[in-house]
Amino acid sequence: QYLPAHTYGPDGAEGNVRALIRSDNGAAHTRLLEVTSTPDGVAYHVIAERPGCDLDEFAVSDDLSTVALLWNINGCSELQVLEYADGTLSDPIPLPNPVAGELSISAGGSMVAMTVQGPDMPRTVELVDPRTREWERIDRRPSRGPVTSVPTLETVTARDGLAVTGWLHRPRGGVEPLGAMIFLHGGPEGQSRPGYTELFPPLLDMGITVFAPNVRGSGGFGRAFAHGDEKDKRFAAIDDVADCAKFLSERGFAEPHRIACAGWSYGGYLTLAALTFHPELFAAGVSICGMSDLNTFYRNTEAWIAAAAHPKYGHPISDRDLLDALSPLQRVDALTAPLLVVHGGTDTNVPVSESEQIVEALRRLDRTVRYLLFDDDGHE
């Protein structure tokens, strides 16, 4: 997998081009490579890598002296600066908050800018001098909103022995515990990170512990983990959600009958799947813009999204039976928990029909279901 990056050159010889790219080619995790293309062929060598960590982003100064690197460590960001001429890599520069992105660097490499966020601070622009390591907030009036304390990183051992991590947000002291909610990200190659969200603080204030796991198929944990849910391996990803529920009850974070599941996009699908494959584990569910049937999703989504989904979910012709077996709508009789379904009426990624058909099926079964439609909203 090659990801487009910074091309510079030619390097003095006609037809020769050098480029820095972020790639997991030949490795388990993404790293920084230098690729040289000449009339004689293409060669590459490693510029920077971190064992067990993915490189999220990099930025190169205009004078080619300096490269800023953002590493992904269990969802937290780590910043390093590389002196490109001699390959010297700085010690990590501490960040003001745990999650950073949208990296840029000044022409001479003397200043690095990015957005930084955390549970207690919405995303804001920050500037750092890599020599002094001093930070300056550029947003004089940063955004405000409900905040939480920093969550803890927890590890769940799945039934097949795979380690799955997640971020556990707990209510503040003095709040009577009510239960727990598992919140599943989209993608499936998205990642739950300890960044800012307006969704969790009201739940925490009500006494609901929130666990945001990265089940197999999530990004940020290397190539093997990201491909761990493809096609028939998706049954294991659904089981990961069930194992997260058991983790919450066994560790005393919630009583077994007081655990809900919620998610957006692919996380909405995974919520519906968890509620139909493991109905005994969940007291309630919330599916936001989720797919309810993978075959109807293929028929009604945009063509480019369908084509991109083939390697992940399976082909709508050759893998039709598998897609049926993985579709919550085909198991709707098993879904007994009260369910809230949310969708945007102009969504073209996951068409609104995906929510309509699961709601209709549950109403025919006289199940408890509420449907919340935002007519003028899309997939977001």
C-alpha positions as CSV (number, residue, x, y, z in Angstrom):
1,Q,0.0,0.0,0.0
2,Y,1.6,3.2,-1.2
3,L,0.1,6.5,0.0
4,P,0.8,9.7,-2.1
5,A,3.3,11.9,-0.4
6,H,5.9,14.5,-1.1
7,T,7.8,14.3,-4.4
8,Y,10.9,16.2,-5.0
9,G,13.5,16.2,-7.7
10,P,14.7,15.5,-10.2
11,D,17.8,15.0,-8.1
12,G,20.3,16.3,-10.6
13,A,20.0,13.6,-13.3
14,E,17.4,13.8,-16.0
15,G,14.6,11.4,-15.5
16,N,15.5,10.7,-11.8
17,V,12.9,11.4,-9.2
18,R,13.0,10.9,-5.4
19,A,9.9,10.8,-3.2
20,L,9.2,10.4,0.5
21,I,6.1,8.2,1.1
22,R,4.2,6.7,4.0
23,S,3.8,3.0,3.3
24,D,3.5,-0.4,4.9
25,N,5.2,-2.1,1.9
26,G,7.4,-4.9,3.2
27,A,6.4,-4.3,6.8
28,A,3.7,-4.9,9.4
29,H,3.3,-1.1,10.1
30,T,3.4,2.0,8.1
31,R,6.7,3.8,8.0
32,L,8.6,6.6,6.1
33,L,10.3,5.4,3.0
34,E,12.5,7.2,0.4
35,V,11.8,6.0,-3.1
36,T,14.2,6.7,-6.0
37,S,13.0,6.2,-9.6
38,T,15.7,6.1,-12.3
39,P,15.7,4.8,-15.9
40,D,17.3,1.7,-14.4
41,G,14.4,1.0,-12.0
42,V,12.9,1.8,-8.6
43,A,14.6,1.4,-5.3
44,Y,13.6,2.4,-1.7
45,H,15.0,2.4,1.7
46,V,13.6,3.1,5.2
47,I,14.0,6.7,6.5
48,A,12.1,6.3,9.8
49,E,10.1,3.5,11.5
50,R,8.9,2.6,15.0
51,P,8.5,-1.1,15.9
52,G,4.8,-1.8,16.6
53,C,3.7,1.7,15.6
54,D,2.0,3.2,12.5
55,L,3.2,6.5,11.0
56,D,0.0,8.6,10.8
57,E,1.3,11.7,9.0
58,F,4.5,13.5,7.9
59,A,5.4,16.9,6.5
60,V,8.6,18.0,4.8
61,S,10.0,21.5,4.9
62,D,10.5,23.3,1.6
63,D,14.3,23.3,1.9
64,L,14.2,19.5,2.5
65,S,16.1,19.9,5.7
66,T,13.5,18.7,8.2
67,V,10.7,16.2,8.3
68,A,8.0,16.2,11.1
69,L,6.5,12.8,11.9
70,L,3.3,11.9,13.8
71,W,3.2,8.3,15.1
72,N,0.1,6.5,16.3
73,I,0.6,4.6,19.6
74,N,-2.7,2.9,20.6
75,G,-4.5,5.9,19.3
76,C,-2.3,8.5,21.0
77,S,-0.1,10.7,18.9
78,E,3.7,11.2,19.3
79,L,5.7,13.9,17.5
80,Q,9.3,13.5,16.3
81,V,11.4,15.7,14.1
82,L,13.9,14.2,11.6
83,E,17.0,16.0,10.3
84,Y,16.8,14.7,6.8
85,A,20.4,15.4,5.8
86,D,22.0,13.1,8.4
87,G,19.0,11.0,9.5
88,T,19.0,12.3,13.1
89,L,15.7,11.7,14.8
90,S,14.7,13.8,17.8
91,D,13.4,12.4,21.1
92,P,9.5,12.6,21.1
93,I,8.2,16.1,21.7
94,P,5.5,16.1,24.4
95,L,2.1,17.2,23.0
96,P,-0.4,19.5,24.8
97,N,-3.1,16.8,24.3
98,P,-3.1,13.2,23.3
99,V,-4.4,13.3,19.7
100,A,-2.8,15.4,16.9
101,G,-3.3,15.7,13.1
102,E,-3.3,18.0,10.1
103,L,0.5,18.4,10.3
104,S,2.4,21.1,8.6
105,I,5.9,22.6,8.7
106,S,7.5,25.9,7.9
107,A,9.7,26.4,4.8
108,G,12.9,26.2,6.8
109,G,11.7,23.6,9.3
110,S,11.9,26.0,12.3
111,M,8.2,25.7,13.3
112,V,5.7,22.8,13.2
113,A,1.9,23.3,13.3
114,M,-0.9,20.8,13.8
115,T,-4.3,20.5,15.4
116,V,-4.4,18.9,18.9
117,Q,-7.3,17.6,20.8
118,G,-8.2,15.6,23.9
119,P,-11.2,14.7,26.0
120,D,-10.9,18.0,27.9
121,M,-10.3,20.2,24.8
122,P,-11.9,20.4,21.4
123,R,-9.6,20.4,18.4
124,T,-7.4,23.5,18.4
125,V,-4.4,24.7,16.3
126,E,-1.0,24.6,18.1
127,L,2.5,25.7,17.0
128,V,5.8,24.2,18.3
129,D,9.4,25.2,17.9
130,P,11.2,21.8,17.6
131,R,14.4,23.3,19.0
132,T,13.0,24.8,22.2
133,R,10.0,22.4,22.3
134,E,7.8,25.4,23.4
135,W,4.2,25.3,22.3
136,E,1.9,28.3,21.4
137,R,-1.8,28.1,20.9
138,I,-2.9,29.8,17.7
139,D,-6.6,29.7,18.4
140,R,-7.0,32.7,20.7
141,R,-10.6,31.6,21.4
142,P,-10.7,27.8,21.1
143,S,-14.0,26.0,20.8
144,R,-15.9,25.1,23.9
145,G,-18.1,22.2,24.7
146,P,-18.8,19.4,27.3
147,V,-15.6,17.8,28.4
148,T,-14.4,14.7,30.3
149,S,-11.3,13.5,32.0
150,V,-8.7,11.5,30.2
151,P,-9.8,7.8,29.6
152,T,-7.8,4.8,30.5
153,L,-6.4,2.4,27.9
154,E,-7.8,-1.1,28.5
155,T,-7.0,-4.5,26.9
156,V,-9.6,-7.1,26.2
157,T,-8.5,-10.7,25.4
158,A,-10.8,-12.0,22.7
159,R,-12.0,-15.6,22.7
160,D,-9.4,-16.6,20.2
161,G,-6.6,-14.9,22.2
162,L,-6.2,-11.7,20.2
163,A,-5.6,-8.6,22.2
164,V,-8.1,-5.8,21.5
165,T,-7.6,-2.4,23.2
166,G,-10.1,0.3,23.9
167,W,-10.6,3.6,25.8
168,L,-12.6,3.5,28.9
169,H,-14.4,6.7,30.0
170,R,-15.8,6.5,33.5
171,P,-18.2,8.8,35.3
172,R,-16.7,11.3,37.8
173,G,-16.7,10.5,41.5
174,G,-20.0,11.0,43.2
175,V,-22.1,10.0,40.1
176,E,-24.3,6.9,40.8
177,P,-23.3,4.2,38.2
178,L,-26.2,3.3,35.9
179,G,-24.6,1.0,33.3
180,A,-22.2,1.0,30.4
181,M,-22.3,1.6,26.6
182,I,-19.9,0.2,24.0
183,F,-19.4,2.8,21.3
184,L,-18.1,1.5,17.9
185,H,-16.3,3.6,15.4
186,G,-16.9,3.7,11.6
187,G,-14.7,2.4,8.9
188,P,-14.2,-0.4,9.6
189,E,-10.7,0.9,9.4
190,G,-11.4,3.9,11.6
191,Q,-9.9,4.1,15.1
192,S,-11.2,5.0,18.6
193,R,-8.8,7.6,20.0
194,P,-8.7,9.7,23.2
195,G,-9.8,12.8,21.4
196,Y,-12.7,15.2,21.8
197,T,-16.3,14.1,21.5
198,E,-19.6,15.8,22.5
199,L,-21.3,12.4,22.7
200,F,-19.8,11.0,25.8
201,P,-19.9,13.7,28.5
202,P,-23.8,13.7,28.9
203,L,-23.7,9.9,29.2
204,L,-21.0,10.0,31.8
205,D,-22.9,12.6,33.7
206,M,-25.9,10.2,33.8
207,G,-23.6,7.5,35.3
208,I,-23.1,5.5,32.0
209,T,-19.5,4.2,31.6
210,V,-18.4,4.4,27.9
211,F,-16.0,1.9,26.4
212,A,-14.7,2.8,22.9
213,P,-12.9,-0.4,21.6
214,N,-10.8,-1.0,18.5
215,V,-12.0,-4.4,17.4
216,R,-10.2,-6.3,14.7
217,G,-10.3,-4.5,11.4
218,S,-9.5,-1.1,13.1
219,G,-6.7,1.1,11.8
220,G,-3.6,2.2,13.6
221,F,-2.5,-1.2,14.7
222,G,-0.7,-2.5,11.7
223,R,-1.5,-4.4,8.5
224,A,-2.5,-7.7,10.1
225,F,-4.9,-6.2,12.5
226,A,-6.5,-4.0,9.9
227,H,-7.1,-7.1,7.6
228,G,-8.3,-9.2,10.5
229,D,-12.0,-8.8,9.8
230,E,-12.2,-9.4,6.1
231,K,-15.0,-11.5,4.6
232,D,-15.6,-14.6,6.8
233,K,-13.3,-13.2,9.5
234,R,-16.0,-10.6,10.2
235,F,-17.7,-13.1,12.5
236,A,-14.7,-12.8,14.8
237,A,-15.1,-9.0,14.8
238,I,-18.7,-9.4,15.9
239,D,-17.5,-11.7,18.6
240,D,-15.0,-9.0,19.7
241,V,-18.0,-6.8,20.6
242,A,-19.5,-9.6,22.7
243,D,-16.1,-10.1,24.4
244,C,-16.0,-6.4,25.2
245,A,-19.4,-6.7,26.9
246,K,-18.2,-9.6,29.0
247,F,-15.0,-7.6,29.9
248,L,-17.2,-4.8,31.2
249,S,-19.2,-7.1,33.4
250,E,-16.4,-9.3,34.6
251,R,-14.3,-6.3,35.6
252,G,-17.2,-4.7,37.5
253,F,-17.7,-1.7,35.2
254,A,-21.3,-2.6,34.7
255,E,-23.9,-5.2,35.7
256,P,-24.3,-7.8,32.9
257,H,-27.9,-6.7,32.2
258,R,-27.0,-3.0,32.0
259,I,-24.8,-2.9,28.9
260,A,-25.8,-1.2,25.7
261,C,-24.1,-1.0,22.3
262,A,-24.0,1.9,19.9
263,G,-22.1,3.0,16.8
264,W,-21.9,5.1,13.7
265,S,-21.7,3.9,10.0
266,Y,-19.8,0.6,10.1
267,G,-20.2,0.9,13.9
268,G,-23.9,1.0,13.4
269,Y,-23.8,-2.2,11.4
270,L,-21.6,-3.8,14.0
271,T,-24.1,-2.7,16.7
272,L,-27.0,-4.4,14.8
273,A,-24.8,-7.5,14.3
274,A,-23.9,-7.7,18.0
275,L,-27.5,-7.3,19.0
276,T,-28.6,-10.2,16.6
277,F,-25.6,-12.5,17.1
278,H,-25.4,-12.0,20.9
279,P,-28.8,-10.7,22.0
280,E,-28.4,-12.0,25.6
281,L,-25.6,-9.5,26.3
282,F,-27.2,-6.2,25.5
283,A,-29.9,-4.2,27.2
284,A,-30.3,-1.6,24.4
285,G,-28.7,-0.4,21.1
286,V,-28.3,2.7,19.0
287,S,-27.5,2.3,15.3
288,I,-26.5,5.6,13.5
289,C,-26.3,5.4,9.7
290,G,-25.6,1.7,9.9
291,M,-26.0,-1.0,7.3
292,S,-28.6,-3.6,8.1
293,D,-28.2,-5.9,5.1
294,L,-24.9,-6.1,3.2
295,N,-26.5,-7.2,-0.1
296,T,-29.0,-4.3,-0.2
297,F,-26.2,-2.0,0.9
298,Y,-24.2,-3.1,-2.2
299,R,-27.2,-2.5,-4.5
300,N,-28.1,1.0,-3.2
301,T,-24.8,2.7,-2.2
302,E,-22.6,4.6,-4.6
303,A,-20.7,2.5,-7.1
304,W,-17.3,3.6,-5.9
305,I,-18.1,2.7,-2.3
306,A,-19.4,-0.7,-3.4
307,A,-16.2,-1.4,-5.4
308,A,-14.0,-0.4,-2.5
309,A,-16.0,-2.7,-0.1
310,H,-15.4,-5.9,-2.1
311,P,-12.1,-6.8,-0.4
312,K,-13.5,-6.0,3.0
313,Y,-17.0,-7.5,3.1
314,G,-17.0,-9.8,0.1
315,H,-18.3,-9.7,-3.5
316,P,-22.1,-9.3,-3.9
317,I,-22.2,-12.1,-6.5
318,S,-19.6,-14.7,-5.5
319,D,-20.0,-14.1,-1.7
320,R,-23.7,-13.5,-1.6
321,D,-24.4,-16.3,0.9
322,L,-21.6,-15.0,3.2
323,L,-23.1,-11.5,3.0
324,D,-26.5,-12.9,4.0
325,A,-25.0,-14.7,6.9
326,L,-23.4,-11.5,8.1
327,S,-26.5,-9.3,7.7
328,P,-28.5,-8.3,10.8
329,L,-31.7,-8.0,8.8
330,Q,-31.5,-11.7,8.0
331,R,-31.4,-12.5,11.8
332,V,-33.9,-9.8,12.9
333,D,-36.0,-12.3,14.9
334,A,-33.1,-12.5,17.4
335,L,-33.0,-8.8,18.0
336,T,-34.9,-8.2,21.3
337,A,-33.2,-5.2,22.9
338,P,-34.9,-1.8,22.6
339,L,-33.3,-0.1,19.6
340,L,-32.8,3.6,18.5
341,V,-32.1,3.9,14.8
342,V,-30.7,7.3,13.5
343,H,-30.1,8.3,9.9
344,G,-29.6,11.3,7.6
345,G,-32.1,11.5,4.8
346,T,-29.6,12.6,2.2
347,D,-27.0,9.9,3.1
348,T,-25.5,8.4,-0.1
349,N,-22.8,6.3,1.6
350,V,-25.1,4.2,3.6
351,P,-28.6,4.8,2.0
352,V,-31.4,5.6,4.4
353,S,-33.2,2.5,3.2
354,E,-30.8,0.5,5.4
355,S,-32.3,2.0,8.5
356,E,-35.9,2.0,7.2
357,Q,-35.9,-1.8,6.5
358,I,-34.6,-2.8,9.9
359,V,-37.2,-0.5,11.6
360,E,-40.0,-1.9,9.5
361,A,-38.9,-5.5,10.3
362,L,-38.8,-4.8,14.0
363,R,-42.2,-3.1,14.0
364,R,-43.7,-6.1,12.3
365,L,-42.3,-8.2,15.2
366,D,-43.7,-5.7,17.7
367,R,-40.3,-4.9,19.1
368,T,-39.3,-1.7,20.8
369,V,-37.8,0.5,18.2
370,R,-37.5,4.3,17.7
371,Y,-36.5,5.9,14.4
372,L,-34.9,9.3,14.3
373,L,-34.6,10.7,10.8
374,F,-32.8,14.0,9.9
375,D,-34.3,14.9,6.5
376,D,-31.6,17.4,5.5
377,D,-28.5,15.6,6.9
378,G,-26.1,13.1,5.3
379,H,-23.8,10.4,6.5
380,E,-22.2,12.7,9.1
